[in-house]
Amino acid sequence: MIEKILWATDGSEDSLEALKYVELFARRLNAGVVGLCVIPDYPEVVEGFSSEEKKRFEDWTKGVRETEEKRLKDIEGEMRARGISFKIIVSTGIPHKEILEVSDREKVGLIALGRGKVKAGPLGSTSLKVIRGSKCPVLTVGKAKDKLDIRKILVPMDLSHHKHRNLEFALWLSEKFKAVVYVLNVVEIGEYRFPPEITEGMKLYSHKGILENLGRAKLSGEADIKTHVEVARNAYTGIVDFSATEDIDLIVITTYGGRKFKSDFIGSVTERVVQEAHCPVITLNPVG
């Protein structure tokens, strides 16, 4: 399913944290790695520059390219020394477009990005556009955990539909990492305080829905699955809190969980989970 991983780097600390997971995935999945650095290009702006300004911009671009090529060459040497195939690409252009184009051209099965500036506010535009436009799963990483392994995988389940690509992908990963899959549904209650018996009734109904969806899925007899229902003010809070409490290593979530799937849309729940989760998150387009 994943023979090649695209690691998109801008030299930030978070992109180096993402590289730790790229190496982990490459080893477990026996996959090669493509290291991509995109130097931002501003053709419409540069067009209005004077000849002197254009020369200065070209010199700057050349200097950045040389620096990034050297940096990636060093990483390539380290990776190859550890037995991992590594290919370097340094290009100029609009970052998210280049990432998606290289992803298609190289036929990668996973894109890995540093989460970076995401936590300060709305999901960064490059990350958002890559997640929205990617045909393959996208791994976003903030800070790597001290113990780097994937032993617990969380799959948030929306009961409003029966298509759960994130579950299928998580089960496949669980076989590779020998991990436990936690299937979670969050009962959203907003600011209301329901009587305990009503809350329990909601949880029982949701748990029944989880079991029905699992019954439709093609499960391996060896799959280790635990089902949970949590009550929270909203879905993303329930997902993020559960992942922290259970010390989840990876969240696998679809980009959109509405009744009508949208191939180029990322829902607010997914965006907030990517933004706030304490662990890496893999997002998948629900329609494949």
Buried (B, 14 or more C-beta within 10 A) or exposed (E): EBEBBBBBBBEEEBBBBBBBBBBBBBEBBEBBBBBBBBBEBEEEEEEEBEEEEEEEBEEEBEEBBEBBBEBBEEBBEEBEEEEBBBBBBBBBBBBBBBBBBBBEEBEBBBBBBBBBBBBEEEBBEBBBBBBBBBEBBBBBBBBBBEEEEBBBBBBBBBBEBEBBBBBBBBBBBBEBBEBBBBBBBBBBBEEEEEEEEEBEEBBEEBBEBBEEBBEEBEBEEEBBBEBBBBBBEBBBBBBBBBBEEBEBBBBBBBBBBBEEBBEEBBBEBBBBBBBBBEBBBBBBBBEE
